[in-house]
Amino acid sequence: MQLLSPAIAFLRAYQLTRQLREIERCVHALPQRSRAQLSLLTLREIGQASRSEFPHLYGTPPEARYLPWGKGTDTGYERARSDNPEVALRGIALWLAVAYHETKHSPQDRLQLQHLAVLRLLNELKRLHRSGAKASQTSQANSWVGAGATA
């Protein structure tokens, strides 16, 4: 088992690296408004996953619970490549949530590196959400002030 665990972790890290590159490409190709929506969806998915019994198996059917890893990232990855923008956003959010929880407390160095890469992307989305929220508050305040001045 001591030889098998590192081999499984190596294969999983390779798969997550490959998928993460595609997810990052999809995120960076999104318009600003869709990225803000994605940040909210991702936050919600991470919260829902954390409330489940096994957060790293979020999005995995119960009969596949005993596989080396769950199906959530594969499902999210497939959806992220969809032509339908709403399905793609939900797929990216699912992938990020499951990858976050799967790599969060991993003792394997390779998976810890994946966790840092996922955190970087989540932080980028978080910053976009914050700047978008501040901009919308400013525009609402400006429109309110403008409306008050004309009254």
Legacy VTK file of the C-alpha trace (Angstrom):
# vtk DataFile Version 3.0
C-alpha trace
ASCII
DATASET POLYDATA
POINTS 151 float
0.000 0.000 0.000
2.952 2.315 0.629
3.846 2.154 -3.053
0.295 2.344 -4.289
-0.770 5.539 -2.468
1.950 7.775 -3.964
1.259 6.341 -7.418
-2.458 7.088 -7.087
-1.674 10.588 -5.804
0.691 11.184 -8.728
-1.949 10.140 -11.259
-4.594 12.247 -9.547
-2.322 15.291 -9.427
-1.578 14.886 -13.122
-5.288 14.666 -13.943
-6.135 17.702 -11.802
-3.287 19.709 -13.351
-4.555 18.972 -16.835
-8.126 19.828 -15.900
-7.099 22.960 -13.996
-5.359 24.364 -17.074
-8.598 24.006 -19.031
-10.699 25.443 -16.180
-8.371 28.461 -15.924
-8.627 28.978 -19.675
-12.429 28.860 -19.443
-12.471 31.323 -16.537
-10.185 33.800 -18.272
-12.294 33.591 -21.449
-15.434 34.644 -19.552
-16.692 38.223 -19.680
-16.382 40.264 -16.471
-20.068 39.915 -15.583
-19.950 36.123 -15.955
-16.863 35.940 -13.739
-18.730 37.814 -11.013
-21.601 35.342 -11.363
-19.084 32.484 -11.290
-17.606 33.745 -8.020
-21.042 33.608 -6.382
-21.780 30.155 -7.792
-18.409 28.851 -6.638
-18.883 30.221 -3.138
-22.291 28.555 -2.963
-20.933 25.225 -4.250
-18.068 25.251 -1.741
-20.554 25.917 1.045
-22.877 23.140 -0.079
-19.977 20.725 -0.386
-18.707 21.585 3.085
-22.127 20.779 4.534
-22.144 17.311 2.958
-20.888 14.256 4.825
-17.823 13.881 2.582
-17.044 17.256 0.947
-14.420 15.778 -1.391
-17.088 13.420 -2.788
-19.569 16.218 -3.518
-21.199 15.613 -6.898
-20.421 11.880 -6.758
-23.243 9.344 -6.976
-23.570 7.190 -3.819
-22.690 3.988 -5.678
-19.290 5.442 -6.702
-18.298 6.351 -3.146
-15.540 3.742 -2.873
-13.462 4.832 -5.846
-10.012 6.345 -5.165
-11.548 9.799 -5.796
-15.006 11.130 -6.561
-16.686 11.973 -9.848
-17.348 15.640 -8.992
-14.324 17.033 -10.802
-15.006 14.915 -13.894
-18.650 16.024 -13.952
-17.675 19.655 -13.457
-14.978 19.421 -16.121
-17.404 17.996 -18.671
-19.966 20.683 -17.897
-17.332 23.435 -18.042
-16.651 22.501 -21.659
-20.333 22.868 -22.584
-21.508 25.302 -25.245
-24.298 26.453 -22.927
-22.877 29.344 -20.836
-25.021 28.599 -17.762
-24.042 24.918 -17.762
-20.394 25.888 -18.232
-20.491 28.305 -15.274
-22.078 25.700 -13.032
-19.530 23.124 -14.180
-16.596 25.403 -13.393
-18.067 26.170 -9.961
-18.569 22.453 -9.256
-15.040 21.604 -10.376
-13.500 24.327 -8.210
-15.528 23.318 -5.141
-14.688 19.629 -5.388
-11.017 20.212 -6.238
-10.746 22.612 -3.301
-12.128 20.078 -0.815
-10.307 17.120 -2.360
-6.882 18.731 -2.116
-7.456 20.741 1.075
-5.979 18.377 3.671
-4.024 16.064 1.411
-0.782 14.709 2.876
0.640 14.279 -0.646
2.940 17.092 -1.803
1.700 16.972 -5.378
-1.900 17.438 -4.303
-0.919 20.268 -1.970
0.499 22.063 -5.009
-2.843 21.559 -6.736
-4.584 23.032 -3.718
-2.422 26.157 -3.946
-3.232 26.505 -7.652
-6.963 26.172 -6.941
-6.646 28.746 -4.146
-4.965 31.185 -6.531
-7.856 30.903 -8.968
-10.422 31.221 -6.169
-8.614 34.298 -4.859
-8.717 35.837 -8.322
-12.481 35.251 -8.485
-12.875 36.639 -4.974
-11.046 39.845 -5.907
-13.217 40.219 -9.009
-16.330 39.801 -6.898
-15.190 42.399 -4.367
-14.281 44.965 -7.018
-17.573 44.293 -8.828
-19.556 44.741 -5.625
-17.771 48.021 -4.838
-18.364 49.298 -8.374
-22.075 48.476 -8.250
-22.412 50.162 -4.836
-20.648 53.249 -6.181
-22.839 53.384 -9.289
-25.977 52.965 -7.176
-24.830 55.734 -4.834
-24.005 58.011 -7.778
-27.369 57.374 -9.413
-29.099 58.035 -6.086
-27.198 61.300 -5.639
-27.970 62.303 -9.207
-31.657 61.562 -8.740
-31.708 63.584 -5.511
-30.051 66.554 -7.179
-32.671 66.716 -9.924
-35.613 66.434 -7.560
LINES 1 152
151 0 1 2 3 4 5 6 7 8 9 10 11 12 13 14 15 16 17 18 19 20 21 22 23 24 25 26 27 28 29 30 31 32 33 34 35 36 37 38 39 40 41 42 43 44 45 46 47 48 49 50 51 52 53 54 55 56 57 58 59 60 61 62 63 64 65 66 67 68 69 70 71 72 73 74 75 76 77 78 79 80 81 82 83 84 85 86 87 88 89 90 91 92 93 94 95 96 97 98 99 100 101 102 103 104 105 106 107 108 109 110 111 112 113 114 115 116 117 118 119 120 121 122 123 124 125 126 127 128 129 130 131 132 133 134 135 136 137 138 139 140 141 142 143 144 145 146 147 148 149 150
